[in-house]
Amino acid sequence: MLSLASADALLAPLAEERALLLAVSGGPDSLALMLLASRWSLRVGKKIVGATVDHGLRADSREEALFVAREAGALGFAHRRLVWEGAKPVTRLQERAREARYALLAACAAEIDPDCAVVTAHHADDQAETILFRLCRGSGVGGLAGMSAVSTLNGLKLLRPLLETPKTALEAICEEAGRAFVTDPANADPRFARARLRALASTLAEEGLDRDALLRLGRRAARAEAALRHCAAEIEERARLESDAAKARFGVEALRGAPEELLTRLIETQTAHFGQAPRLDRLERASRRVWRALAAREAVRMTLAGALIDLDAHSLSFRPAPPRGRRA
């Protein structure tokens, strides 16, 4: 069983960072993260700040943030209470609260230090839940890989060093330190999809779809995603004819016969560059149309997420779509 003595091993992925903003809600996971940081041998010489996002969705949210502030102070950390201001949405509440939370954390980290990384306490159970959630929604291979240990957040680094650590181990760390923690009732609220999935956990586990099985799926999906990214980058480089700020053009002979998935990734990358990141369902429809046209040696012109896509006998090109009402 892991303990506070495991701090150096668990937080090793943070060793190269000079400034860290720990996202601490007051639950056992994030409180354990802060406890581990307090015992970390590399703590000296690094700027470490705790932050709690007060979403204002429950009457006791302010008190919970103040509780975390006291815990942070007792461990020698500065603390920031970040308040989600304004009217709260009626629909997609958890999704929008998540967006607001990360925006507040990113802004706070940027104020602390230009190179400050945001650190969350997402753990193995969260990872399995994320994979299951995405599986239920028909995610692609990249989504089934789950959360990344290292990603970006509004231009800043987002780190999840505890993704392989079970929730029970983090709860044990809080118990070892004799620290109370907050329990969020939303975690069991059936209005939210993730709470409903948690209620099904024991039934799914009986059928073999437990945490370990979901994590295996995530690791396999991550390997497949890495291979697909590599192959997509190779075919993009091989097919490229020209590329600048105004336009990108790729030779059809290098693309014809390529697997549809690799063409889809090229279209996704170029559409996001010249327009916006496309929705997966619209991306797939557009890619299927281009893929079929390539095979049939037909021309195609379409817009996708603000990008204009042109396929002719010689090239597949991308550029920003003209304003509505104007001809390209």
Buried (B, 14 or more C-beta within 10 A) or exposed (E): EBEBEBBEEBBEBBEEBEBBBBBBBBBBBBBBBBBBBBBBEBBEEBBBBBBBBBBBEEEEBBEBBBBBBEBBEEBEBEBBBBBBEEEEEEEEBBEBBEEBBBBBBBEBBBEBBEEBBBBBBBBBBBBBBBBBBBBEEEBBBBBBBBBEBEEEBEEBBBBBBBBEBBBBBBBBBBEBBEBEBBEBEBEEEEEBEBBEBBEEBEEBBEEEBBBEBBBEBBBEBBEBBEEBBEBBBEBBEEBBBEBEEEBBBBBBEBBBEBEBBBBBBBBBBBBBBBBEEBEBEEBBEBBEBBBEBBEEEEEBEBBBBBBBBBBEEEBBBBBBBEEEEEEE
